């Protein structure tokens, strides 16, 4: 807990009850009418066999002002604390201004390494819209961990190996024109055509398995053609990642672990874990209530689990990670449980650091898209259309804006990103153009507009204002903004720890709402404007507005969005 006021509340209750501060949760009283923070006495009551309301009354009676807390009062089983308003304002503004560009960050992860496997598309296919989920959740987690002091290794683990490429090789041999050069469009069409043809001719699947076995065995023609499939895919992916502002520390395909696959299987065999089943090599997981983990098929071809095990061994050997996050949809939950359990049974202590960061589906009109059926909605096309829609809205609302194209890109792409990250990651995400690109409601453009609105107001600050005494910030609406700002570092830290970027996006929405309530006071009373006539008060309010702007900009960055100066 980094919020010093929440920490002080927990510490006081702990000292009053003789317990550790970590036993107590610090919450928000309903509506904050009864105080700024509340601490429930339930842990102490349970430990002591006492009535929590009686303990709360005793603790509140013993309180004297301390550590930025002005008062305490019992409310049933809770002790409600009220901040010293001047101390709250001074402490928050000092922290924001001192942190600068690192505001919200910490050194909590210093000396630790996290490997984050995200995006990780299968090559020879377009980046489909559903790839937005892994890509942007992973990108946000990388930024959040870096902000918390971790060394981050972001990995794009390409699906460039497996029977799918046997299918593509057969499809190319069957239907490509002589001298034709591969493109992702063509490869995607061939894959869909193969899947349809294989339903009528099962022999095609057998040919595909044979061609992949030849690829694994090093067949020169197969390797050369597969290399072209990979090259054209990577070039297209790079263009989409550039639009999203996403980068990786490592781009490695499953194929690059080929030389480690055999040793990995042998290592598991040496530990007595590998058995044979119908000609295939497996690890029996029946004792764990799971199907067997298939390592190698009867024809010698390896599978996803083999490659994930080999990759995890390589990553630990090269990066000695303290945490390894795999940002992959929830449909792969069994697969991850299986190969992680194999690592545990093999005795690798780092297996406990492997986490499946699962997430729900993305749907258009309630329907999931998929490559196998050919109903793919391309991510690049969605981004381009979002930018175009944003450009039209800007023309309607602010035709005189100078940097229309830049802002349209920031808003359009940001709207798509926020739509993905605004809910808990395990929930399904529905795609709705009108809602997503609205400047009102819980949307990305709304957040970006709040930042631009604040930046615009700050550009009008007159020269020569005094330093700004925080003690002037005594309005309840100002206190609400300050309480939220004080929570920002904790929210960033928890978002990284829980691998849940929506903790930041929901915080930003709360901050915008609180800021709007404060800012709009000036519409009712000129004395309540940020830039009011009282220069001392105006100077203090400008400091608070700058802190809000800095927090919005930082929060947007941490979830992968840009913060326009004008809209």
N, C-alpha and C positions, 0 to 999 in steps of 0.2 A: 504494500500500500504506500504510494508515493505522495498522495494528497496529504499535506502536513496537518490539516484541520481534521480530516477523518482519522488520521493516525493519532492525533491528540485525544480525540473522543474515545477511541478504543483503549488507549493507554490509561486514561483516567478511570474508566470502568474496570479495567484489569487491576489497577492498583487498589481500587475500592473493594474489590472482591477477592484479591489475592490470587488471581489467575493470570495466564499468559494472554497478551493482547491479541494473538492470532486466533484465539477461541471466539472472538466476537466479530460479527458482521456489522458494518456501519451502513445504514440504509438512509433513504430520504423520507421524511415524514410526509404524509399525504398533503399535497398542495403547499408544503413548507409553511403553513399557517402557524404551526406550533414550534417551528425551529428549522434550522438548516440541515442538521443530521440527527439520526436516531440510532441508538444502540440497544438491542434487545438483551435482556438479562437471562434468557433461557439457558445458555450453557452453564452459567453460574448456578442457577436454580437446580439444574439437573445434578451438577457435581456436589452441591451442598444439601440437596433434598429440601430446598426452601421454596417459598413462594416468590415467583419472579417479580410480581408487583411490589412486594415488600422490599426486595433487594433494590429495585429501581428507586423507591422512595428514599431508602437509606443512602444510596449513592448520590442522588441529586441533592440531598440535604447537606452532604459533606463537600459539595463542590465550591471551589473559589475560582475566580477568573484566572486563566492560564493559557499559554501557548496559542493565543489568538482566539480562544473561546471565551465569550463574555458571560454566558449563563447556562444553567442546566435546570430542567424541570422533569419530574416524573410524569409519564402518561401511561398508566397501566404498567405493563411489564417492560416499558421502554424508558430510557432516559433521552430526552430531546435536548440537543445543544444548539445554542445560537452563537454565531461568530461575532467577534468584535469587527464591525463593518470596516473600520479604517485598517485594521490588521489584515483582513481578508483582501481588500483592494490592494494594499501595499505589497503583500506577499505574492499575489497572483501576477500583478504587473511587473514586479521585480523578476520573477521567474521567467516570464515570457520574454522580456526584453534581454535578460542575461543569456538565455539559451539561443537566441537568434534563429538561424536556419535549422538548428538541432532541436527546437522546441518540441516537446512531446517525447523525445528520445531518452535513452539512458545508456548506461554501461553494464546493464544487468547480464547481457550475454557475452561480455568480454572474455576472451580465451576459449570460447566454445564455437563449434562449427555445426551448421545445419546444411544438409544437402536437400534441395527441393526439386523433385522430379515433377515437371509440369508441362502442359501443352501436349507434347509427345504424340504427335499425330502419326498415322500410318502414311508412308510416302506413296506416291503414284495415285493419290486422291487429292481433291481440293480440300483446303481447310474449310470445313463446313461450319455453319453457324453454331452448332452444338460445341465446337471446340472453344468457343468463347469462355465456357465455364472453367475448364482446367487452366486455360491460358491466363485469364485475369485473376482467378483466385490465387494461382501460384505466383503471379507477378506481385500481387498485393502482399502475400506472405513473405516474399523475398524482401520487399521494401520495409515491411514491418519489422522483420528480424534484423535487418541492417540498422534500422533506427534504434533498436534495443541493444546494439553493440555486438551482435553475432557476426561471425564470418560466414557469409552465405555463398554456397555453390549452387547456382541455378542450372539445372540440367534439362535439356530438351532431348529426351530419350526416344529417338525416332523408331517407329515400327517399320523397319526396312528388311525384315527377315521373316521367314515362315512360309507356309504353304500358299498364302495369298500370292506370293511372287512366282510360285510354280504356275498358278492360274494365269497370271499376266503373261508369263513366258509362252504358255500354250496359246493364249488368246492372240498374242502378237504373231506367233508362227502361223496361226490359222487365218487371221483376218487383216493383218497390216499389209499395206501396199509395199511392193519392192522399193527400197530406198527411203521409205517414210521415216521422218524424224519424230521421236516421241514428244508429246506435249501432255500436260496433266489432263486437259480436256479429253484427249484421245484415250489415255490410260483409264480414266474414269469410265468412259463409254465402254471400253473393252471389258472392264471388270464387271459392269452390270450385264453386258451381253453374255459373258462367260457364265455368270450365276444363273441366268435364264436358260442358257443352252444345256447346262449340266443337269437341270431338272429332267430334261428329255433324254439326255445321253450321259448316264452315270460314268461311262468310260472316261469322260473328260476329267472327272475328279481324280481318277487313278493316274491319268497322264500328268496332271498337275502335281501330284505327290512325287511322281518320278522325276519331274523337271526340277522340283525344289531339292530333292536328294542330289541331283546332278549339280545344282548350284552350290550346295553345301560341300560337295566333293571337289569343287574348283573348276568345273567345266568352263573353259575360256570364253566360249560364245555366250553362255548364260551369264557369266560374270560381267562381260562387257555391256550387254543389253541392260542388265540390272543396274549397272553403274549409271547409264543414261537416265533410267527411270528416277534414280535418286537425285541426280544433278538437276533435272528440270523441276522436280518437286521442291527442292531446297530454295531455288531461285524464286519461285512463286511464294513460298512461305515467308521468305525474307521481306518481300514487299508488304505483306499483310502485317507482319510483326512491326515493321517500321510505322505503319499507320496507327498501330495500337500503342507505340512507345514501349515495346517489350523487347528485352534482350536477355541473353543467356550467357552464363560463364562457360558452359560446355554444351556442344551439340554432338551427341554420340548416338549412333544407331545400334540396334540390337546386334547387327552384323559385326560390330567392332569388338564384341565379346566372344566371337566365334572360337578363338584359340583357348579361351578359358572354360568353354563348355565341357569338354572332355575331362579336364582336371577337376572341375566342380563335381561331376558325376562320380569320378573315382574317389574323391574325398568323402562323399556321402557313402559310397560303397564301403570304404575302409572303416567307417563308423558303424557298419552293420545296418544301415538304414534302407538300402536299395534291395528290392525284390523284383522278381519277374512275374508279369501277369499278361497272359495271352501274347507273349513275345515282346511285350513292352517293358521298360524299366520304370518302376514306380516306387514311391515311398508310401507305405501303408499308414493311413491316418485314421483307421477305423476306431482306434482307442480314443481319438479326439472327437469322434462323432462327425467325421468328414470323409468324403470320398478320397481315394488315393490321389496323391500328387504325381501326375504323369511327367516324367523327365525325358524319356526318349521313346519314340514309337518303334514299332517292329522293324521299320525300314531304316532305323538309325537316325531319323530326323529328330531334332530337338524341338522343344515347345516353349511357350511363354514362361512357364515356371522355371525351366532350366536357365533361361537367359536372365530372368530377374534375380535368381540366386547368384549367378556368376557376376552380374552387375553390382549387386549389393556387396559381395566380397571385394570386388575391385574398388568400389567407392570407399569402403572402410580402410582398405590397405593404403589408398592414396590420399584420403582426406580425414581419416580418423574422426568421423562425425560423432557428435553427441546427440544429434537428432536427425532422422531421415524421413522426410515427408513425401508421400506419393499422392499427388493430387489427381485422382482418377475416380470416375463415376461410381456410384454405389453398386452398379451391376457387376463390378469386379470384386465385390467384397469376399466371396468365397475363395477366389484365386489368391487374394492377398493373405487371407487367413491361412491358406494351405502352405504357401511357400515361406511365410514367416514362421509357421510352426515347424517346418523342416529345419530352418536355421536354428530355432530354439532346441530342437531335439539333437542337432549336431553339436550343440554346446557353445555356440557363438554368443558371447555376452552382449554384443551390439544388437542382437535381434530385438531386444526390448526397446531400442531406440527407433525402430522402424514403425511408422504410423501411416495408416491409410486415411488420407484426408478425402473422404467421400463427399459426393454432392448429388443433387437431384438432376432431373432431366430439364432440357429447355424445349419448349413447345411453341409451335405456331398454330394458332387456332385450336389448341387442345391436342394437337397431333405431334408425336415425336417424329423427327426426320431421321433418315438412315441411308447409308451409301448402298447397301445391298439392294434396296428396292429402287434406287435411282431418284428418290424424292429428296435430293440434297438441296438445301438452301445455302449458298456460299457465303462465308463470312465476309469476304471482300465486297460482295455486292450489297450486303446489308450495311456495311460501313459507308460505302459510297452513297447509297440512298439516304442514309441518316444525315450525312453531310449536306446533301442536296436539299432535304427537307428543312434542315436548320438554316440553310442559306435563304430559302423562301420566307421563313418566319422572320429572319433578320430584316429582309427587305420590307416586310409588312410593318414591323415594330420600330425599326431604327434605320430607315433608308440612308441616312447620312453617315452611318458608321464607316470609318476609314478602312479598317482591316477586315472587311466582310469575309473574305475567303479564309483567313486565319481563324477568325472567331467561329465561322461555320464548321470548320474542321474540329476545333476544340469542343464545341457544343455537341455536334453530331456524334463524334466518337465517344465523348464523355457520357452522352445519354445512353449509348449502348452498354458501356462499361458499368455505369451506375445501375442500370436495369438488372444487370447480372449480380451485382454485389450488394444490393439494397436489402436482401432478405437472407435469412439463415441459409447457409450453403446446402444443407440437406433438403431444403424445400425445392419443389419444381419451380421453374421460372417460365412464365408466360410472356410471349412477345406481343406487344400492343403499341403500334406506331404512335397513335394519338396520345396515349398516356405517357409513354416513354419520353417524348419530345416536348411535353407541356412545360411551360414556364411556371406553372402553379402546381401545388401538391408535392408529394415526396418523390421528386425526380432529380436527375443530374442537372438539367438546365436551371432548375430552381436554386440549387446550391451554387452553381456558377454565377447566376444572376445576383445572389446575395453577396458574393465576393466582389463582383463588379460594382454593385451598388455602394458597397463600403469603400472600395478604392476610389470611386468617383467622388464621394463625399470628402475623403481625405485629401483629394487634390484641391479642394476648395478651402483648405485650412489656411487662415491668414498667417502671414509671417509675424514673428515676434511674440508668439504666445509664451507665457511663462512655462516652467517645467511641468506643472500639473500636479497638484497635491491629491493623492488617492483618497484622503479623508473626505473629499468633496463628493465621492460616489456613494451616496446614502439612500438613493431611491431603491425600493424593493425590486424593480425591474433590473437595475444595475447589479444588485446582489445576485439575482438569478443568473445573469450572464457570468458573473465572477465565479459562482459555484461550479458552473459547467466548465469554465476554463481550468479551474483547479483540478478537475477530474481527467483532463485530456491525457496526461502522461500515463495514468493508470489504465485508461481505455486502450491506449496503444499497446501497452505491455500485455494486457489480457487478450487483445485481438491476436497478438503473435502467439501467446502461450496456448490459446484455445484453437488456433488456426481458423479464426472466424472473422474475416474482414468486415462483416456487417456490423460489428461492434463499433467500428469507426464511422461507417456511413450513417448509422442511426444516431450516433453522437452528433455528427455534423448537422443532421436535420433538427435535432433538439436545440443545438446552438443557434441555428438560423432562426428558429421560431422565437427563442428567447431574445435574440438581438432585434428581431423585427418588432416585438412588443415594446422593447425599450426605445428603439429608434422612432417608432410611430407615435410616441408620446408627444413629440414636437408638433404633430399635426393638430393637437388639441390645445397646447399651451406653448407659446414661443420660449418661455423660460425653461422648458424641458427639452428643447432641441439640443443636439450634440454641440452645434456651433451657436450657442446662445450668446447673449450680449455680455454676460458675466465672464470675463476672460479667464479667471481662475478656474471656474467651473468648466468652461469650455475646454481648457487645457487638460483637465483630468478626464473628461469624456472622450477627448481625442485619443488619449493614451489607451483607454478601454477599447475604442473602435479599432485602433491599430492592433491591439492584442487579438481582437476577433478576426480581423483580416488575416493576420499571421497564422492563426489557428486554422481558418478555413483553407488557406493556401497549402499549409502543411498537411492537413487531413486529406485534401483532394489528391495531393501528390502521393501519399501513402497508399491510396487505393488505385493509383494509376491514372488519375485524371488531371487535366490542366485547369488553371485558374485564370480565366480571361480578365483583363483589366477593364475592358468595356464590352457591353453587349447591346 
